[in-house]
Amino acid sequence: MTITEAIKQVLAKKSPLTAAEIHRAIVEASLFEFKSKAAASIVRAQLRRHCEGVNAANASSKKEFRLVGADKYALISK
């Protein structure tokens, strides 16, 4: 499972959530094994890469998430 897939699984159960809350849920459910001490930052970076309306140099063309307020994320409603 990728980090993005783990994020999607967490947000399918409950949202909106902050990046820190999503990271905590991934770890608690053992959805992904992070090998970095900066795992929460990695989750936030993946959220931003796949977030609609975020223009970044490393942005993905495949948008999976949307910002809710200033710092919470949810799945894009299909």
N, C-alpha and C positions, 0 to 999 in steps of 0.2 A: 504494500500500500504506500502511496506517495503522501507527502505532507498535505498537498491540496486535497486528496481524497479523504484523508483523516479530518481535515477542516470541514469538508462538506458533510461528512457523517455526523460530526458534532453539531453543526448548525441545522441539520435536518431534524434533530431532536429538540433543540432549544435555541432560540435566537430572538432578538439580537444579543450578541455577546462581544466583550472587548477581546483584543488579541490575547491578553493575559488569561482571561477566562477560558478561551478556546485552547490555549496551550495546556492549561491545567487539566481540562477535560480529556485531551488527547493522552496525556501522561497517565491520568487515573484509569482510563479505559485500555491502556497499553495498545493504542492504535498505531503508534509509530515510535521507534526507538531512536531518540536523539543522541548523537555522539558529541554534540557541541555544548559548551557551557552557556552559550548564547541562544539557546533553543527558542526562548520567547521572542527574541528579535527575528529569528528565522521564520517563525509563524507569521509575525507581523509583515515581514517582507513578502511572503507568499500571498497573504491577503491583499496587499497593495498591488502586487503584480497582476492579480486576477480580479481586481475591483473596477467596476464600471465608473467612469468619470475621473479616474486617476491617470494622469499623464506622466509617465516616468520613462526614462531611457530603456529600462528593462521590462516594461509592461508587456504582458502577454496579450495576444489578439483574442484569446478565449477568455471571456469574462464570466466568472462564476459567482461573484459576491457584489454586494452593494453596501455603501456606508449608510448607517442609520445614526443621524446626529453627528457629533464630532469624532467619536472614537469607538463606535460599535458596528459590528458587521452582521449581515444576514445573507442568505442565499438569494440570488436573483429569482424572482417568481417567474416560472415558465408558463 
